[in-house]
Amino acid sequence: MKLVYFKGTVPNFGDELNPYLWEKLLPQGFLDNDSTELFLGIGSILHKHGYPQEAKKHVIGSGYAGYGEPPPVSDGSWNVVFVRGPRTAAKLGLPPEKAISDTAILLRTIDLPPPSDPCEIAFMPHYESLERGFWPKACQLAGVKLIDPTDDLEKIMSQIKGAKLLITEAMHGAIVADALRTPWISAKPIYSGHHAKWFDWAESLSIELRQTRLWPSSISELYTRLTRRGSPESIVGRLNKKAVAAPANAILTYIAAQRLLQLAKLDPQLSADSAIKLQTERAQEAVFGFVAQHKK
């Protein structure tokens, strides 16, 4: 059974949790390179195209985010153990009990590294914003610790543990912070296509999500917000590097820093202890049941 998850041009915290978590949770040798059966875990990876029809696709906490057409889960090639949240279940026509939570919740069941040096406020941008913007400089101006979502996984988790408050544009920053009981504030992603999936996860834990706005830290990010397009290699992305854009980018970075300080004054969120305990137990039971049925 082959593990499948999104792999971009750079490592991304949420996606890279897959090999880390499953290696510790699943029996040795359970996952291999046999592509006749696919194991779909953490991530917004449920879509119609990209998976071979003949392969059996096992869904263990994945989500649908609208990045493409929803998958035909009733065609006989899909085995949905559970999905990330109620919005994914509804979109795929699944019964409500199939919605448990994102499988990163199971980090609560394994040994994790200790907290890093404590800090008052940390910020984790989406990895795309880290490429498009000037968030290291914005965090420096604001006196906020930057958590790089492309960094080493254990380092990131230690930093989240060590923070008294995490402001995060990356959804898995919030998911892991919530699992580790670090209060968090949801910063609405600058690219609007990433907004909806937050509610899918939050509703799995009965969180009434409050999303707040970041200010773009660069011309490239401003373009992305206004047009829902753009990438670090677009014309506007390359403009970030030109001297003529430096004054505008400096102003935008300063405004972004001031916005981080404003967000830090808001009331943070955290799921109820009872809710995360229940969903952790449900997810663990579902994974153990799946393994028992498919153990070699």
Contacts in CASP RR format, 6 or more apart in sequence:
PFRMAT RR
TARGET T0000
AUTHOR 0000-0000-0000
METHOD contacts of the structure
MODEL  1
MKLVYFKGTVPNFGDELNPYLWEKLLPQGFLDNDSTELFLGIGSILHKHG
YPQEAKKHVIGSGYAGYGEPPPVSDGSWNVVFVRGPRTAAKLGLPPEKAI
SDTAILLRTIDLPPPSDPCEIAFMPHYESLERGFWPKACQLAGVKLIDPT
DDLEKIMSQIKGAKLLITEAMHGAIVADALRTPWISAKPIYSGHHAKWFD
WAESLSIELRQTRLWPSSISELYTRLTRRGSPESIVGRLNKKAVAAPANA
ILTYIAAQRLLQLAKLDPQLSADSAIKLQTERAQEAVFGFVAQHKK
1 30 0 8 1.000
1 31 0 8 1.000
1 32 0 8 1.000
1 34 0 8 1.000
1 37 0 8 1.000
1 38 0 8 1.000
1 39 0 8 1.000
1 58 0 8 1.000
1 294 0 8 1.000
2 31 0 8 1.000
2 32 0 8 1.000
2 33 0 8 1.000
2 34 0 8 1.000
2 35 0 8 1.000
2 37 0 8 1.000
2 38 0 8 1.000
2 39 0 8 1.000
3 18 0 8 1.000
3 19 0 8 1.000
3 22 0 8 1.000
3 31 0 8 1.000
3 39 0 8 1.000
3 41 0 8 1.000
4 38 0 8 1.000
4 39 0 8 1.000
4 40 0 8 1.000
4 41 0 8 1.000
4 45 0 8 1.000
4 51 0 8 1.000
5 15 0 8 1.000
5 18 0 8 1.000
5 19 0 8 1.000
5 40 0 8 1.000
5 41 0 8 1.000
5 42 0 8 1.000
5 43 0 8 1.000
5 45 0 8 1.000
6 12 0 8 1.000
6 15 0 8 1.000
6 43 0 8 1.000
6 44 0 8 1.000
6 45 0 8 1.000
7 15 0 8 1.000
8 15 0 8 1.000
10 127 0 8 1.000
10 131 0 8 1.000
10 150 0 8 1.000
11 150 0 8 1.000
12 127 0 8 1.000
12 149 0 8 1.000
12 150 0 8 1.000
13 124 0 8 1.000
13 127 0 8 1.000
13 149 0 8 1.000
13 150 0 8 1.000
13 151 0 8 1.000
13 153 0 8 1.000
13 156 0 8 1.000
13 170 0 8 1.000
13 172 0 8 1.000
13 173 0 8 1.000
13 176 0 8 1.000
14 42 0 8 1.000
14 43 0 8 1.000
14 104 0 8 1.000
14 149 0 8 1.000
14 170 0 8 1.000
14 171 0 8 1.000
14 172 0 8 1.000
14 173 0 8 1.000
14 175 0 8 1.000
14 176 0 8 1.000
15 42 0 8 1.000
15 43 0 8 1.000
16 153 0 8 1.000
17 42 0 8 1.000
17 104 0 8 1.000
17 107 0 8 1.000
17 153 0 8 1.000
17 172 0 8 1.000
17 176 0 8 1.000
18 41 0 8 1.000
18 42 0 8 1.000
18 43 0 8 1.000
20 153 0 8 1.000
21 42 0 8 1.000
21 103 0 8 1.000
21 104 0 8 1.000
21 106 0 8 1.000
21 107 0 8 1.000
21 110 0 8 1.000
22 31 0 8 1.000
22 39 0 8 1.000
22 41 0 8 1.000
24 110 0 8 1.000
25 106 0 8 1.000
25 109 0 8 1.000
25 110 0 8 1.000
25 287 0 8 1.000
26 287 0 8 1.000
26 291 0 8 1.000
27 291 0 8 1.000
27 295 0 8 1.000
29 296 0 8 1.000
30 291 0 8 1.000
30 294 0 8 1.000
30 295 0 8 1.000
30 296 0 8 1.000
31 39 0 8 1.000
35 52 0 8 1.000
35 55 0 8 1.000
36 54 0 8 1.000
36 55 0 8 1.000
36 56 0 8 1.000
37 55 0 8 1.000
37 56 0 8 1.000
37 57 0 8 1.000
37 58 0 8 1.000
38 51 0 8 1.000
38 55 0 8 1.000
38 56 0 8 1.000
38 57 0 8 1.000
38 58 0 8 1.000
39 58 0 8 1.000
39 60 0 8 1.000
40 46 0 8 1.000
40 57 0 8 1.000
40 58 0 8 1.000
40 59 0 8 1.000
40 60 0 8 1.000
40 61 0 8 1.000
40 62 0 8 1.000
41 59 0 8 1.000
41 60 0 8 1.000
41 61 0 8 1.000
41 62 0 8 1.000
41 103 0 8 1.000
42 61 0 8 1.000
42 62 0 8 1.000
42 102 0 8 1.000
42 103 0 8 1.000
42 104 0 8 1.000
42 172 0 8 1.000
43 62 0 8 1.000
43 63 0 8 1.000
43 84 0 8 1.000
43 102 0 8 1.000
44 62 0 8 1.000
44 63 0 8 1.000
44 64 0 8 1.000
44 65 0 8 1.000
44 66 0 8 1.000
44 67 0 8 1.000
44 84 0 8 1.000
44 197 0 8 1.000
45 62 0 8 1.000
45 63 0 8 1.000
46 59 0 8 1.000
46 62 0 8 1.000
46 63 0 8 1.000
46 64 0 8 1.000
46 70 0 8 1.000
46 71 0 8 1.000
46 83 0 8 1.000
46 88 0 8 1.000
46 92 0 8 1.000
47 64 0 8 1.000
47 66 0 8 1.000
47 67 0 8 1.000
47 68 0 8 1.000
47 69 0 8 1.000
47 70 0 8 1.000
47 71 0 8 1.000
48 68 0 8 1.000
48 69 0 8 1.000
48 70 0 8 1.000
48 71 0 8 1.000
48 72 0 8 1.000
49 68 0 8 1.000
49 69 0 8 1.000
51 57 0 8 1.000
51 71 0 8 1.000
53 75 0 8 1.000
53 77 0 8 1.000
54 77 0 8 1.000
55 77 0 8 1.000
56 77 0 8 1.000
56 78 0 8 1.000
56 79 0 8 1.000
57 71 0 8 1.000
57 77 0 8 1.000
57 78 0 8 1.000
57 79 0 8 1.000
58 79 0 8 1.000
58 81 0 8 1.000
58 290 0 8 1.000
58 294 0 8 1.000
59 73 0 8 1.000
59 78 0 8 1.000
59 79 0 8 1.000
59 80 0 8 1.000
59 81 0 8 1.000
59 82 0 8 1.000
59 83 0 8 1.000
60 81 0 8 1.000
60 82 0 8 1.000
60 103 0 8 1.000
60 286 0 8 1.000
60 287 0 8 1.000
60 290 0 8 1.000
61 81 0 8 1.000
61 82 0 8 1.000
61 83 0 8 1.000
61 84 0 8 1.000
61 100 0 8 1.000
61 101 0 8 1.000
61 102 0 8 1.000
61 103 0 8 1.000
61 283 0 8 1.000
62 83 0 8 1.000
62 84 0 8 1.000
62 88 0 8 1.000
62 103 0 8 1.000
63 83 0 8 1.000
63 84 0 8 1.000
63 85 0 8 1.000
63 88 0 8 1.000
63 102 0 8 1.000
63 197 0 8 1.000
63 200 0 8 1.000
64 70 0 8 1.000
64 71 0 8 1.000
64 83 0 8 1.000
64 87 0 8 1.000
64 88 0 8 1.000
64 91 0 8 1.000
64 92 0 8 1.000
64 197 0 8 1.000
64 200 0 8 1.000
65 193 0 8 1.000
65 194 0 8 1.000
65 196 0 8 1.000
65 197 0 8 1.000
65 200 0 8 1.000
66 193 0 8 1.000
66 196 0 8 1.000
66 197 0 8 1.000
70 91 0 8 1.000
70 92 0 8 1.000
71 78 0 8 1.000
71 92 0 8 1.000
72 78 0 8 1.000
73 80 0 8 1.000
73 92 0 8 1.000
73 93 0 8 1.000
73 94 0 8 1.000
80 92 0 8 1.000
80 94 0 8 1.000
80 98 0 8 1.000
81 286 0 8 1.000
81 287 0 8 1.000
81 290 0 8 1.000
82 98 0 8 1.000
82 99 0 8 1.000
82 100 0 8 1.000
82 282 0 8 1.000
82 283 0 8 1.000
82 286 0 8 1.000
83 89 0 8 1.000
83 92 0 8 1.000
83 94 0 8 1.000
83 98 0 8 1.000
83 99 0 8 1.000
83 100 0 8 1.000
84 99 0 8 1.000
84 101 0 8 1.000
84 102 0 8 1.000
84 103 0 8 1.000
84 197 0 8 1.000
84 200 0 8 1.000
84 201 0 8 1.000
84 204 0 8 1.000
85 99 0 8 1.000
85 100 0 8 1.000
85 101 0 8 1.000
85 102 0 8 1.000
85 200 0 8 1.000
85 201 0 8 1.000
85 203 0 8 1.000
85 204 0 8 1.000
86 96 0 8 1.000
86 99 0 8 1.000
86 200 0 8 1.000
86 203 0 8 1.000
86 204 0 8 1.000
87 196 0 8 1.000
87 199 0 8 1.000
87 200 0 8 1.000
87 203 0 8 1.000
88 94 0 8 1.000
88 99 0 8 1.000
88 200 0 8 1.000
89 95 0 8 1.000
89 96 0 8 1.000
89 98 0 8 1.000
89 99 0 8 1.000
99 204 0 8 1.000
100 204 0 8 1.000
100 279 0 8 1.000
100 282 0 8 1.000
100 283 0 8 1.000
100 286 0 8 1.000
101 201 0 8 1.000
101 204 0 8 1.000
101 205 0 8 1.000
101 279 0 8 1.000
101 280 0 8 1.000
101 282 0 8 1.000
101 283 0 8 1.000
102 172 0 8 1.000
102 175 0 8 1.000
102 201 0 8 1.000
102 204 0 8 1.000
103 283 0 8 1.000
103 287 0 8 1.000
104 172 0 8 1.000
104 175 0 8 1.000
104 176 0 8 1.000
104 179 0 8 1.000
105 175 0 8 1.000
105 179 0 8 1.000
105 276 0 8 1.000
105 279 0 8 1.000
105 280 0 8 1.000
105 283 0 8 1.000
106 280 0 8 1.000
106 283 0 8 1.000
106 284 0 8 1.000
106 287 0 8 1.000
107 157 0 8 1.000
107 176 0 8 1.000
107 179 0 8 1.000
107 180 0 8 1.000
108 179 0 8 1.000
108 180 0 8 1.000
108 276 0 8 1.000
108 280 0 8 1.000
109 280 0 8 1.000
109 284 0 8 1.000
112 154 0 8 1.000
112 157 0 8 1.000
112 161 0 8 1.000
112 180 0 8 1.000
113 154 0 8 1.000
113 157 0 8 1.000
113 158 0 8 1.000
113 161 0 8 1.000
114 158 0 8 1.000
114 161 0 8 1.000
115 158 0 8 1.000
115 161 0 8 1.000
115 162 0 8 1.000
116 155 0 8 1.000
116 158 0 8 1.000
116 159 0 8 1.000
116 161 0 8 1.000
116 162 0 8 1.000
117 162 0 8 1.000
118 162 0 8 1.000
118 163 0 8 1.000
118 164 0 8 1.000
119 145 0 8 1.000
119 159 0 8 1.000
119 162 0 8 1.000
119 163 0 8 1.000
119 164 0 8 1.000
120 163 0 8 1.000
120 164 0 8 1.000
120 165 0 8 1.000
121 143 0 8 1.000
121 144 0 8 1.000
121 145 0 8 1.000
121 163 0 8 1.000
121 164 0 8 1.000
121 165 0 8 1.000
121 167 0 8 1.000
121 260 0 8 1.000
121 264 0 8 1.000
122 144 0 8 1.000
122 145 0 8 1.000
122 146 0 8 1.000
122 147 0 8 1.000
122 159 0 8 1.000
122 160 0 8 1.000
122 162 0 8 1.000
122 163 0 8 1.000
122 165 0 8 1.000
122 166 0 8 1.000
122 167 0 8 1.000
123 135 0 8 1.000
123 139 0 8 1.000
123 142 0 8 1.000
123 144 0 8 1.000
123 145 0 8 1.000
123 146 0 8 1.000
123 147 0 8 1.000
123 166 0 8 1.000
123 167 0 8 1.000
123 168 0 8 1.000
123 169 0 8 1.000
123 187 0 8 1.000
123 260 0 8 1.000
124 146 0 8 1.000
124 147 0 8 1.000
124 148 0 8 1.000
124 149 0 8 1.000
124 156 0 8 1.000
124 160 0 8 1.000
124 166 0 8 1.000
124 167 0 8 1.000
124 168 0 8 1.000
124 169 0 8 1.000
124 170 0 8 1.000
124 173 0 8 1.000
125 133 0 8 1.000
125 135 0 8 1.000
125 146 0 8 1.000
125 149 0 8 1.000
125 169 0 8 1.000
125 170 0 8 1.000
126 149 0 8 1.000
126 169 0 8 1.000
126 170 0 8 1.000
126 189 0 8 1.000
126 190 0 8 1.000
126 191 0 8 1.000
126 194 0 8 1.000
127 149 0 8 1.000
127 150 0 8 1.000
127 170 0 8 1.000
128 191 0 8 1.000
128 231 0 8 1.000
128 232 0 8 1.000
129 135 0 8 1.000
129 169 0 8 1.000
129 189 0 8 1.000
129 190 0 8 1.000
129 191 0 8 1.000
129 214 0 8 1.000
129 217 0 8 1.000
129 221 0 8 1.000
130 148 0 8 1.000
130 149 0 8 1.000
130 150 0 8 1.000
131 232 0 8 1.000
132 190 0 8 1.000
132 218 0 8 1.000
132 220 0 8 1.000
132 221 0 8 1.000
132 224 0 8 1.000
132 230 0 8 1.000
132 231 0 8 1.000
132 232 0 8 1.000
132 237 0 8 1.000
132 240 0 8 1.000
133 216 0 8 1.000
133 217 0 8 1.000
133 218 0 8 1.000
133 220 0 8 1.000
133 221 0 8 1.000
133 240 0 8 1.000
133 253 0 8 1.000
134 217 0 8 1.000
134 218 0 8 1.000
134 240 0 8 1.000
134 249 0 8 1.000
134 252 0 8 1.000
134 253 0 8 1.000
134 256 0 8 1.000
135 146 0 8 1.000
135 217 0 8 1.000
135 256 0 8 1.000
136 146 0 8 1.000
137 217 0 8 1.000
137 253 0 8 1.000
137 257 0 8 1.000
138 217 0 8 1.000
138 253 0 8 1.000
138 254 0 8 1.000
138 256 0 8 1.000
138 257 0 8 1.000
138 260 0 8 1.000
139 145 0 8 1.000
139 146 0 8 1.000
139 257 0 8 1.000
139 260 0 8 1.000
140 146 0 8 1.000
140 257 0 8 1.000
141 253 0 8 1.000
141 254 0 8 1.000
141 257 0 8 1.000
142 257 0 8 1.000
142 258 0 8 1.000
142 260 0 8 1.000
142 261 0 8 1.000
144 167 0 8 1.000
144 257 0 8 1.000
144 260 0 8 1.000
144 261 0 8 1.000
144 264 0 8 1.000
145 159 0 8 1.000
145 163 0 8 1.000
147 156 0 8 1.000
147 159 0 8 1.000
147 160 0 8 1.000
147 163 0 8 1.000
147 166 0 8 1.000
148 156 0 8 1.000
149 156 0 8 1.000
149 170 0 8 1.000
149 172 0 8 1.000
149 173 0 8 1.000
156 176 0 8 1.000
157 176 0 8 1.000
157 180 0 8 1.000
160 166 0 8 1.000
160 173 0 8 1.000
160 176 0 8 1.000
160 177 0 8 1.000
160 180 0 8 1.000
160 182 0 8 1.000
161 180 0 8 1.000
161 182 0 8 1.000
162 182 0 8 1.000
163 177 0 8 1.000
163 182 0 8 1.000
164 182 0 8 1.000
164 183 0 8 1.000
165 182 0 8 1.000
165 183 0 8 1.000
165 184 0 8 1.000
165 185 0 8 1.000
165 264 0 8 1.000
165 268 0 8 1.000
166 173 0 8 1.000
166 174 0 8 1.000
166 177 0 8 1.000
166 182 0 8 1.000
166 183 0 8 1.000
166 184 0 8 1.000
166 185 0 8 1.000
167 184 0 8 1.000
167 185 0 8 1.000
167 187 0 8 1.000
167 260 0 8 1.000
167 263 0 8 1.000
167 264 0 8 1.000
168 174 0 8 1.000
168 177 0 8 1.000
168 184 0 8 1.000
168 185 0 8 1.000
168 186 0 8 1.000
168 187 0 8 1.000
169 187 0 8 1.000
169 188 0 8 1.000
169 189 0 8 1.000
169 190 0 8 1.000
169 214 0 8 1.000
171 194 0 8 1.000
171 197 0 8 1.000
171 198 0 8 1.000
171 201 0 8 1.000
173 184 0 8 1.000
174 184 0 8 1.000
174 186 0 8 1.000
174 198 0 8 1.000
174 201 0 8 1.000
175 201 0 8 1.000
177 183 0 8 1.000
177 184 0 8 1.000
178 184 0 8 1.000
178 205 0 8 1.000
178 207 0 8 1.000
178 269 0 8 1.000
178 270 0 8 1.000
178 271 0 8 1.000
178 276 0 8 1.000
179 276 0 8 1.000
179 280 0 8 1.000
181 270 0 8 1.000
183 268 0 8 1.000
183 269 0 8 1.000
183 270 0 8 1.000
184 268 0 8 1.000
184 269 0 8 1.000
184 270 0 8 1.000
185 210 0 8 1.000
185 212 0 8 1.000
185 263 0 8 1.000
185 264 0 8 1.000
185 266 0 8 1.000
185 268 0 8 1.000
185 269 0 8 1.000
186 198 0 8 1.000
186 209 0 8 1.000
186 210 0 8 1.000
186 211 0 8 1.000
186 212 0 8 1.000
186 269 0 8 1.000
187 211 0 8 1.000
187 212 0 8 1.000
187 213 0 8 1.000
187 214 0 8 1.000
187 263 0 8 1.000
188 195 0 8 1.000
188 211 0 8 1.000
188 212 0 8 1.000
188 213 0 8 1.000
188 214 0 8 1.000
189 195 0 8 1.000
190 214 0 8 1.000
190 216 0 8 1.000
190 221 0 8 1.000
190 224 0 8 1.000
190 225 0 8 1.000
191 224 0 8 1.000
191 225 0 8 1.000
191 228 0 8 1.000
192 225 0 8 1.000
192 228 0 8 1.000
193 228 0 8 1.000
195 211 0 8 1.000
198 209 0 8 1.000
198 211 0 8 1.000
199 209 0 8 1.000
202 208 0 8 1.000
202 209 0 8 1.000
203 209 0 8 1.000
204 279 0 8 1.000
205 271 0 8 1.000
205 272 0 8 1.000
205 275 0 8 1.000
205 276 0 8 1.000
205 279 0 8 1.000
206 271 0 8 1.000
206 272 0 8 1.000
206 275 0 8 1.000
207 269 0 8 1.000
207 271 0 8 1.000
207 275 0 8 1.000
209 269 0 8 1.000
210 266 0 8 1.000
210 269 0 8 1.000
212 263 0 8 1.000
212 266 0 8 1.000
213 259 0 8 1.000
214 256 0 8 1.000
214 259 0 8 1.000
214 260 0 8 1.000
214 263 0 8 1.000
215 252 0 8 1.000
215 255 0 8 1.000
215 256 0 8 1.000
215 258 0 8 1.000
215 259 0 8 1.000
216 222 0 8 1.000
216 224 0 8 1.000
216 225 0 8 1.000
216 252 0 8 1.000
216 256 0 8 1.000
217 249 0 8 1.000
217 252 0 8 1.000
217 253 0 8 1.000
217 256 0 8 1.000
217 257 0 8 1.000
218 237 0 8 1.000
218 240 0 8 1.000
218 249 0 8 1.000
218 252 0 8 1.000
218 253 0 8 1.000
219 236 0 8 1.000
219 237 0 8 1.000
219 239 0 8 1.000
219 240 0 8 1.000
219 245 0 8 1.000
219 248 0 8 1.000
219 249 0 8 1.000
219 252 0 8 1.000
220 230 0 8 1.000
220 232 0 8 1.000
220 234 0 8 1.000
220 236 0 8 1.000
220 237 0 8 1.000
220 239 0 8 1.000
220 240 0 8 1.000
221 252 0 8 1.000
222 252 0 8 1.000
223 229 0 8 1.000
223 230 0 8 1.000
223 234 0 8 1.000
223 236 0 8 1.000
223 237 0 8 1.000
224 230 0 8 1.000
230 236 0 8 1.000
230 237 0 8 1.000
231 237 0 8 1.000
239 245 0 8 1.000
240 249 0 8 1.000
END
